[in-house]
């Protein structure tokens, strides 16, 4: 059922043959383990409903729990999300990087990914960005592990956690153990609402947006 191919490449200067192999897997509706600046992620064509189902199955994740997507740049992001001026300020300041921005979605995004909104990442990793650019479409951006388990920082950990439910794994060695991305949600009140604290300090985000310090607490979930 799964191809279970592992390939190694240089994280700073990835082999184009590896990138092409990843794109072929995505085009076939396959499932990919790929590196990001935080942890290894699990990627499929985010616009292919059958492929997205594979992510839920591989992770043993409830279908009621939305999945983020990864894009290559802000221009691509705007094809799938409706940006506010504030969201664009954050995107230009912190992306690519460990930030996820949740926004109202455009109709092109399947409901299986998220029925109401869409959370977008631009990963700061040469391999991830090269794959998305060559593919030309968004891919899913969720950690490559069974739901509820710690994020994987090695391909072996990802493969073990997923019980070998993958087609291609791109191994760039052990990643730095960074927390998953900070999530800023512009679809909830009070907007913006920081729903997950990650590598980017929530206070820095609110400072960039010009939100008064006395109001910070209500914009940061405990």
ChimeraX attribute file (.defattr): number of C-alpha atoms within 10 A of each C-alpha:
attribute: neighborCount
match mode: 1-to-1
recipient: residues
	/A:1	6
	/A:2	11
	/A:3	14
	/A:4	14
	/A:5	11
	/A:6	16
	/A:7	12
	/A:8	13
	/A:9	17
	/A:10	13
	/A:11	18
	/A:12	10
	/A:13	10
	/A:14	18
	/A:15	13
	/A:16	14
	/A:17	10
	/A:18	17
	/A:19	22
	/A:20	15
	/A:21	15
	/A:22	29
	/A:23	23
	/A:24	13
	/A:25	19
	/A:26	25
	/A:27	15
	/A:28	12
	/A:29	19
	/A:30	23
	/A:31	29
	/A:32	29
	/A:33	26
	/A:34	25
	/A:35	32
	/A:36	24
	/A:37	23
	/A:38	24
	/A:39	26
	/A:40	30
	/A:41	25
	/A:42	24
	/A:43	32
	/A:44	29
	/A:45	26
	/A:46	25
	/A:47	19
	/A:48	17
	/A:49	16
	/A:50	14
	/A:51	20
	/A:52	24
	/A:53	15
	/A:54	18
	/A:55	27
	/A:56	20
	/A:57	14
	/A:58	21
	/A:59	21
	/A:60	14
	/A:61	17
	/A:62	10
	/A:63	14
	/A:64	11
	/A:65	11
	/A:66	19
	/A:67	21
	/A:68	21
	/A:69	27
	/A:70	25
	/A:71	27
	/A:72	25
	/A:73	18
	/A:74	18
	/A:75	9
	/A:76	17
	/A:77	22
	/A:78	15
	/A:79	17
	/A:80	23
	/A:81	22
	/A:82	15
	/A:83	20
	/A:84	11
	/A:85	9
	/A:86	14
	/A:87	19
	/A:88	15
	/A:89	15
	/A:90	18
	/A:91	22
	/A:92	11
	/A:93	12
	/A:94	16
	/A:95	20
	/A:96	20
	/A:97	20
	/A:98	22
	/A:99	27
	/A:100	30
	/A:101	26
	/A:102	26
	/A:103	23
	/A:104	18
	/A:105	23
	/A:106	15
	/A:107	13
	/A:108	10
	/A:109	22
	/A:110	17
	/A:111	15
	/A:112	19
	/A:113	25
	/A:114	18
	/A:115	15
	/A:116	15
	/A:117	23
	/A:118	27
	/A:119	26
	/A:120	28
	/A:121	28
	/A:122	28
	/A:123	26
	/A:124	19
	/A:125	17
	/A:126	16
	/A:127	25
	/A:128	26
	/A:129	21
	/A:130	19
	/A:131	25
	/A:132	25
	/A:133	16
	/A:134	14
	/A:135	19
	/A:136	14
	/A:137	20
	/A:138	27
	/A:139	27
	/A:140	25
	/A:141	25
	/A:142	22
	/A:143	27
	/A:144	33
	/A:145	25
	/A:146	22
	/A:147	17
	/A:148	9
	/A:149	12
	/A:150	15
	/A:151	23
	/A:152	24
	/A:153	23
	/A:154	19
	/A:155	24
	/A:156	16
	/A:157	17
	/A:158	27
	/A:159	20
	/A:160	14
	/A:161	20
	/A:162	21
	/A:163	13
	/A:164	14
	/A:165	23
	/A:166	25
	/A:167	19
	/A:168	23
	/A:169	25
	/A:170	25
	/A:171	20
	/A:172	19
	/A:173	15
	/A:174	15
	/A:175	18
	/A:176	12
	/A:177	13
	/A:178	14
	/A:179	16
	/A:180	20
	/A:181	21
	/A:182	21
	/A:183	23
	/A:184	28
	/A:185	24
	/A:186	21
	/A:187	17
	/A:188	13
	/A:189	10
	/A:190	12
	/A:191	13
	/A:192	24
	/A:193	22
	/A:194	28
	/A:195	17
	/A:196	18
	/A:197	18
	/A:198	18
	/A:199	15
	/A:200	17
	/A:201	11
	/A:202	22
	/A:203	16
	/A:204	10
	/A:205	20
	/A:206	21
	/A:207	13
	/A:208	13
	/A:209	15
	/A:210	10
	/A:211	14
	/A:212	9
	/A:213	10
	/A:214	7
	/A:215	10
	/A:216	15
	/A:217	12
	/A:218	14
	/A:219	20
	/A:220	18
	/A:221	11
	/A:222	9
